[in-house]
Amino acid sequence: MRVGALEARRWAGLVFAAGPDDGIGLRLVFTTPDGQRRELEDWYWMVSRVGPHAPDGSYARMEFDLAAEPSSASRPREGTLILEWSRREDAVALRAVARAGGRVDPAGRVERAGRVELVGDAPWGWTARWQERPDGWRASLGSVEIAAVFGPQAGDRAATVVAWEPREAPLRSAGAASGNRPAPAAPARAKRLLPGLDRWIDDARADWDRRRPRSSGAAEGLVEAVTNNLMWTVLLQPETGRPYAPAGRRWIFPKPGDGASAPDDWTVFGWDSFFNALALATASGHLAWEVLLAGLASRYPNGNVPNWRSRRAGTPDRSQPPVGSFAALKLHLLCPDEDALAAAWPGLRAWSDWWVADKRGRPRREGLTPGLLAWGSDTSLVPGREQLPEWEVGASGHQRASWESGQDDLPLWEEAEWDPEREVLAMSAVDLCSYRALDLECLSRIARILGDAASARPLEAERRRLIATMNEVLWCDAAGLYLDELPAGRSSRVAASNFLPLIAGVPSARQAGRMVGVLRDPARFGGEWVLPTISRDDPAFDDQQYWRGSIWPPMNYLVLQGLRRYRFDGLAGELAWRGALMFLADRRRTGFCRENFDARSGRGRGRRFQSWGPLFALGAIEEFVDASPWRGLRIGSGLPAFVAHDRGGDTVAEGGGAGDRAPVQARIEGLRVAGGVRAVALSR
């Protein structure tokens, strides 16, 4: 039985999944004093604090502001509804308590709390239904009997114990003697557990608080920001029973043609899945591998791991940045599992081959120079209008190719024309070439780990050829960067993704030094708030719209890996901590886990709960303990000295110094890396 808030709209509720397309649900409904109901999607806008969530389900907590209006303008301020649940083998206790009493409205009247109810339902159109009995609810799930019993009714409190048993339970002795089958065991066990519900949940909270990974001092909140947000993002693919991590709970696409109606689907995004797996490794290596394999399972028969795929639709015409092999290799170093790595290998290899498979006599994504690559879209594979979400209907090939890059509206793509014959942007893209070089390297290392040297050798040879071509065609010594190739010559516009050759090991030490000089320049990519997606002197920088200047977690994280690869440890530490403290400051201020950040003020923007937001925190955690393909297991610490302010002059992020500066008080404990070694890292 999988149990959790496993359906996208169920922030305040549980799914009990007994198997593929077989399960049942419970959820909270809040009725305001004036009769307005808050349920399903409404809870998303009312979340005031994403609380802890143990990977084994032994304890989970979420807080909501009952006074918040369920809309994009809501700004939840306090936890006036506390939802907690705890799993104990084949039973779950759930408790919701409203604490709105005592609040005073503008007219000076004391507000009433309203009413909290538990509602039984079946998500995803499942067929199971609760049957109401005098002693509670019962349902049959395949071979499982499930029952719910409830605590005393109260307007500000809802509590239940749900237990389940095999339907063909052995006969009890009394039943055997009489020849009659005994009453179902699940309701009886739930009743026995109900009187101890409060102690059960309180003890579970104390136990998880004792054993959870944590951070303190200057690192306070780092680990929690990753584990809490990612665990609450894990959802279920109902038809397979497989867990996955979407881009966020609001990134589940509705059925085509349903407009904005409530989705009964799942949606896997390509590179988001692999970043989510790395972040989940701080909480559970097993779950991290499940999520990574779910991302690979979204691929089409031709090997394409798509931009996105849902139960009923997807993007067979395009992919997303191929970071899967990097994530798999790094995850194997953090949480070794050769069986999982072997399971990932065929999908990773098929995806790699897809990028250069023959398409009308040329490699599918060949750039202007043979051997280099460009973003594209296979027009003949674009689904029909009836299968597309409304925002993709009528999209041009140029737009679809931009979506493939993951940097949807990056100004650099404006420099390239769409080539309708070859169905690519007319360019050789630095970022895709870098991803390709990284993919080939990581695949070759995975092959050798799995004992397949014959597969590793051609991958290594192809990588050497690609690096040589990149250095010949894309390197610009005057600019100190690799620049996109256009028909008229090299592009003059640069983005944070122009630093991706670092993670792929493309530049020489001299070239890497030149690149870092550009990265440090406060007029371009340096400064208090880093890294902007495009140079600060780009005409589009002040747009701060999506990839037009904003700071994005995945790009920061990838560039950070490149700096560490070339041992620019001081700069890497500063980048890691600036991003982490910016992220944490916004989280403390708003309770959100933002999609991106304004590069002028450090303020959070975009979706309020984005799954890859914690990559900022993960980058700083890796300053304490990390395992990378190039440096192995690394334990150390350091917090560069800096202060960052927003435009109003308020201190938003502050670092405390390391090395010969003031000592840093920071601690991380309870993380497990390299096959279960308990890692405790202290600053010096």
N, C-alpha and C positions, 0 to 999 in steps of 0.2 A: 504494500500500500504506500503510494506516495502521497504525502500530506503537505500542504502549504498554501500560500497565497499565489497559486500557480496559474491563475487566469488573469489577464492583463488588468481588468477593471476591479479586481478583488483585493485592493489594498486592505479593506476591512472585511475579511472573510477567509474561508478555507475551502480548498478542494480536497476531496478524498478520492484518489484515483486507484482503483483496484486492478486496472489493466488497460490496454488500448481501447479507447472510446467506451470506457466503463467506469462510472464513478458518480459522485453526487456532491453537492455543495451546501455551505452555510454562508451567510453574509449578514452584515449589520445594516440596518436602516435607522436613520435618525429623523424624527419628526420634530420640527421646531415648534415653539409655543404657538405660532400662528398657523400651524398646519402644513408647512412646506416639508416635503420629503427629501432627504439627502441619501443617495445610494449610488452604487456602481461608480461611474465616471466622476460623480460629484466629489468623492473622497480624494481624488487626485489633487484637487484645488484646495483641499482643507488640511493636507498633511503639514503639521508644524515641526515634526522631528522624526526622521527615519531612525528608528532605534536598533538595538542589537538583534541579531538573528543567528543562532547557532547553526552550523551546517547540518547537524544531526536532528534539527527540529526540537531539541530539548528546551529551548526558550527563544521566544521572539516577542518583540514589543514595537508598537507603532503609536504615535501620538497625532491627534487631530485637533484643530481649532473649530469648535462647533459654531462659533460666531462668524467664521469666514464665509463669504459668499462664494459659491462654486463657479468661478469664472477665471479667465486668465488675468484679471485685475486683482485677484485675491492676494492678500499678504498675511498668511496665518501668523499669529503672534505667540500663542501659548497653547500648551497641551491640555485642553479641557475635556478630551476623551482619551483615555488610556486603554489601548487594546493589547492584551497579552495572551499568548497561548504556549502550551508546552506539550510535547509528545513524550509518552512513556510506553515503549513497546507498542502494543496494539490498542492504544487509547490516547485521546487528546483532551486536554482541558483548555477551555477558552473563557476569558473574562474580559468584559468591557465595562469601564466605570466612567461615567460623566462627572466632571468637576466644574460645571459652569455656574453653580450656585454662588451668590454673593457678588456677581458682576453687576455694575450699575450702568444703566443706559443714559443717554444724554439728558433725559428728563428727570433723572434722579431716582428712577424706579429700579428695584432689584429684579434682574432678569431671571426667569425660570429656565431650567435646564432643557426642557423638552423631553422627548421620550426616545429611548434606545430599544430596538427590537432585534431579535435574531430571526432571519427568514431562511427557510429551506428552499433550495432550488437545484437545478441540474445545469451546469455550464455546458457550452458548446453544443447544445441540443441533445445531450445525452438522454437516454430513455428512462433511467432510474428515477423513481419518485419517492419522496418521503410519505409514509402513511402515518397519520396522527392516531395515537393511542392514548388512553387515559394516563399511562405512565411515561409518555414521551413519544418519540418518533422512531420508526423503523424503516429499513429499506433492504432490498436484496441486490447485491452487486456480484453477478456471476456466481461464484461459489462462496461468497462472503456475505454474512449477515451483519448489518451495521445498525447501531441504535444510538439515539441521542436522548439524554435526560437533562432536565433544566433546573437551575437553582430557583429560589423564591423570586417571584415577579416583583420588579421595582422599576420605576420610571427612569432612574439614572444608572441602572446596572443590568447587565445581561451576562449570564454564565451558563455554561453547558459542559458536560462530559460526553464525548463520543467514543464508543468502543466498538470493536468488530471481532468476529470469530468465524471460523470456517462453518459453512452451513451444515455440512455433514459431520458435526461434532460427535465423538464417541458417546454411547449411551452411559448415563450415570447409573450407579448401582440400583438406586430406587426405581428408576425408569425401566431398567432391564428386568427387575423382578416383577414389575407389573405388566411388562410387555408394552408399555407406552413410552414414546420418546419424550424426554424432558423438555421444558420450556427453553426457548433460545437463550444461549448463555450471554450474548452481548448486552441485552438490556439489564440483566441482573448484575453483570460486572460494572456497567456504567453507574448503576444505582449505588453500588458499594463504594465507588470512587468519588461520587459527588460530594459527600460531606467533607472530604479532605481537599477539595479543589483549591481553596485559598492557600493552604499550606503548601500544596503541591507546586503551585505557580511561584509562590514566594521562595521556596527552596530551590526551584529551577533557576530563578533569577540570580540568587546568591551563588549557586554552583557555576553558572556560566560566567558571572562576573569574576569569579576566582580563577577560572581556567582559560578565559579568552585571551587571544593576543592583544597587547595593549602598548601604548606609547605614552611618554610623559615628558615633562620639562618643555624644552623648545619644540619637541616632537609631539606634544599632546594632541590627540585627535587624529594623527596620521593613519594609524592602522585601522582605527574604528571607521574612519571615513571610507576606507576601501571595503572592509568586510561588510559593514552594515549596508551600504548602498548596493553592492553587487549581490549579496544574498537576497535582498528584497527585489532584485531584478530578475531572478531566475524564474522562468515560466515553464509551461508544459506544452509539448506537441501532442494534442489529445489522441490522434489516431495511432500513434506509436508508443505513447507513454514515456517519450524521451524528454529530458530537461534541456533547455537551451536558454541563452541570455540574449534578448533582443537589444536594440539600441536604446530602449526605454519603454516603459509601460504605455506611453502614448504613441509608440511607433509600431502599433499593430494595425496593419491595413485592413479596412473593411472589405467585405466581399465586393467584387466588381459590380457596379450598378446600384450598390446600396447607399452611395453617397456617404454621409456622415453617420450612418446608423451604427449601432453597437457592433463591434466585430465579433465573430465567432471563429477567428482564424489565429494563426501564428505568423510571425514575420521574422526571418533570419536575414540580417545584413552581413555582407561579406567580411570586411576587415574588422568591423565592430566585434564579431564573434571571437576573433583571435585575440584582440586586446582584452576582451572580457575574461577570456580563459586565463591570461596571465595575471590579471587582477584577482580573480577568484582563487588563485593558488595561495594567496595569503590566508585564506579561510579553509580551503579543502582541496587538496591535490586531486582527489578522486572526482569531485564535481568539476574542477577545472578541465580535466581530460574529457569528461562527458560533454561539456559545452564546446570544446574545440572540435570533437568528433561530430557534434551536431552541426557545426558550421560547415564542415567538409561534406556532410551528408546532404547538404542543400544543392550540391552540384548536379548539373545536367549530364546526360549520358556521354556527351562529347568532352567532358572534363571541366567545363566552365563552372567555377564557383561564382554565382551571380552577385551582382550589385545588391539585389534583395530577392528573396523567394518566400512565398507564403504557401498555404495549403492548396490554394486554387490558382495562383498567378505567380509571376516573377519576371525576370529580365534575362531570357536566354540570349539576347543580343549582346550583352555586355557583362563585364566582371567588375572587380574592384581591386585595389592594390594587393599584390600577392605577398602578404606578410605571414601566411599560414605556416610555412616551413620554419621561419624564424621563431614564431610563437611555439611551435611544437618542439624545436630543439631546446629553446630556453626552458620550456616547461619540463622537459625531460631532465635537464640539469637540476632544476629546482625540486621536482617530484618524480624521481626516476620510475618509469613504468615502461619496460621494453615491449610488453604486449600492446599497450595503448599506442606506443610509437609505431609499432609494426602495423597496427590497424589504421593509423593515419597515413602511412607511407603511400599506398596505392592512390588515394585521393589527391595527395599533395603532388605526386609525380604526374598524374593525369592533368591536373590544373596547370602545372608548369609546361607540359607539352602543348596544351591548348593555345597558349599565347603565340606560339610560333608554328602551329599546324598549317599545312598547306591550304591556301584559299585562293583559288583561281591562279595558281602558279607562283604565289609569293607567300611568305610567312604572314599569318593572320594580322599581326599588329606591327608590321615592318615600318620603320620610320623612313625619313628621306635618304639616309645613308644605310645601305645594307648592313645588317648586324645590329642596328639600333632600333628602337621601338617607339611607337606612337599610340596614344589612346584612340579608341574607335568604338564602333557599334555595327553589328552585323544586321543590316537593314532587313534582310529577308526573314530574319528570325524574330522581328518585333511582333509581339502578340497583337491580335485584333483589338479594335476599340473596346469591345465588350469585356475584355480581360484586363484592361488598363485602369489604374486609378485616374481620376479626372485630371490631375496635374500633369500626367504623362501623355494624355491624348494630344496628338498633333505635334509632339516635341520633334525638333529637328535632329538630324544626325549629329550636328555639332553639339547640341545640348546633351544628347545621350552619351557622346564620347566624354564630355566634361563630367557627367555623373560617374562614368567609369573611373575617373581619376580619384574620386572621393573628395576632391576639392571643387565642389559643384560650380561655383561662379568665380573661380580664381581669375584675376585679370590677365594672367599670362595666356590663357586660352583664347582671349580676344585677338591675340597676335597671329593666330593660326587659322587658315581657311579650312573648311571641310572639303575633303577630297571624296566626291561621290562615287568615283570609280573604285578606289581602294577601300573606301569606308573607314577612313581614319582622319584624324587631324593632320594637316600637311606640316609635319614637324618631326623632329626627333626629340623626345621629352626626357630631360635630365632625370625627373623623378621616376618614371617608369623604367628607364635603363638601370637606375640604381636599385629599384625593387627587384629587377630581374637578376642583377649580379648577386644581390643578397640571397635571393631564392635559390640560385644555382649553388652557392656556397653552402647554405644550410642543408639543402637536399643531399649534397655530396657527403656532408658530415653524418647526416642521418643514415645514409646508405652504409657508410663504414661502421657505424654503431651496430647496425643490423647484420653486419658481416657480408655486405654485398659490394665488394670492391669493384666488380665489373661495371656496376651502375654508376659508381662514384667517379670513375676516371673520365668518361665523356662529359659529365657535368662540370668537372673541374677544367677541362680543356675549353669548353664553351665559355665558361666564366673568364678565363684568361683572354680569349679573343674579344669578348665584350669590353673588358676593361681597357684593352689596348685601343679599341676603336673609340671608346669614350674619351680617352686621353688625347687621341689624335684629332677628333672632330669637335668635341664639346668643351674641352678645357680652353679658357681664355686667360692667358697670363696677365694681361693688362687689368682685367677685372678681378683676378684672384678667385675665380669661381668657374664652375661648369655651367654653361649657358645653353638653353634650348637652341636647336638648329632649326632655322626657318629657310624657306626658299631664297630669301634675299641675304641670308647670312645669319649670324648669331643674334638672338634676341637681346635687347638691352634691359628688359624687365626681369626682376628676380623675386623669388619667394623664399620662404623658410625651407621649402622642399628642395631648393638648390643646394642645401647642405646635406642632403641624403646620401651623396657619394661617400660621406664619412662612415656611415653605418655599414655600407657595402664594401669598405676597404679598397675603394678605387684610387684615391689620390696617394701620391708619395708623401713622405713626411714634410717636404718643403711645400708642396701644394696644400697639404692640410693646414700648415701654418698660415699660408696666405688666406685660406678660407676663414680661419678663426679670426684673422684681423678684420675681415668684413663683418663677421658675426658680433664682434665686440663694439663696433662703431655705433655710438649712440644716435647718430644721425640716420642710421640704416636699420640695424636689427638689435642693437644694444639698448640700454636704458633701463628704467625702473621696471617696466612691464614687458616681459619677453615670453616667447618670441612672437612678434607679429607675423601673420601669414605672408605679408608682402613688405617690402622695404618702406621705411617711414617717409622716404622721399618720393614714393610712387604717387602719381596723381589720384589714385583710387584709395589711398590709405585712410583718409578721413571718412570714407563711407562706413567703415566699421560694420559692414553688413556681411554676415556669414564669412566667407573666405576672402573678403576684401578688407583685410587689415586686422581682423580679430585674432585673438590668441586661442589656439585649439589644442586640447590635450594630446591627441595622437601625434601631431607634428612635433610638439615639445618633447614627447617621450622618445620618438625615433631619433631626433637630433641629439638628444641627451646620450643615447646609446652610442652614437658615432663619436661624440667627444670622449666618452670613456674608452672606446676602442683605441683611439689615438693617444690616450693618457693625458688629455687636457683636464686633469682631475679638478683643479681649482675652478675653472670655468664651468665644468659639469656640475660641481657642487653648488655653485651660485645659481645656475639655471634651474637645478632641481629644487632648491629651497625657495627661490623667488616664486616659482610656479605653485609649490605646495602651500606656502603661506598665503599667497593670493587666494587660492582655492579654499583654504580653511577659514580665512577671514570672511569670505562671502558665505560660506556654509554656516558659520556661527551667527552671522548677521541675519540670514534669511531662512536657514534650514534647508536650502536647496543644494542640488548637486548639478551645477550648470553645464550647459553644452559648450559654451565658449565664453571668452572674456574680452572686454574692451581694452585695446592695447594702449589707450591714453589714460585710463583711470583705474584699471584693474577690477572693474565692476563686472559681475556675472551677467551673461546674456543668453538668449536662446531658450531651449527647453529647460524646465526647472529640475527635472530628474533624468539625466542622461547617463547611460551606463558607463561610458568611457570617461566621464568627469574625474573619477578617482585616479586616473593615470597621473595626474599632477602629484597626488600623495604617494603613489607607488614609486615614482621617480625619486622621491626623497627617502622613502623606506630603503631603497637600494643603495643609498649612501651609507647605510648601516650594515646591510647584509644583502648580497646579490650573488647570482650565479649566471655567468654570461658565456657565450661560445668562445670568446677570445681571451678571457682572463680567469675562467673557472670560478670557483667559490671564493668570494671576496668579502671580508669582514673589516669594517673600518667606520670612521665617522668624521664629521666635520661640518660646521655651519659657517659659511663665509659671513663676514660682517657687512651689513648693508641695511638701509632703511628705505622703504618705498612709501610714497604718499599718493593719495588720489588728488583730483583737481582742486578739491576744497582744502587741501593741506592736511587732512587727517592721516595719521599713520595707519596704514592698512597692513603692511607686512614689514617685519623687522627680523633681521638675522643677528646672531649673537657673537660671531667671531670664532676662529679656530686656529690651531697651530700656535703661532707666537702671539696671537691676539688673546682676548679674554676667554677663559674656559667656557665651554658650552655645557649646560646641564640638560641632557637629553638621554632618553633611555627607550629602547624597544625590547620587549620580551615576549616569549611565547610563540614566535614564528617558527615554522618547521621547514627546513630546506634540506636538499641532498639526502633524500630517503629517510627523513624523520629525525635528523639531528636538531635538537632544540637549540635555537640560536638566541643568545642574549647579547646585545651590542650596547656598549656604553661609550659616550663621548669622552674625549680626553680634555 
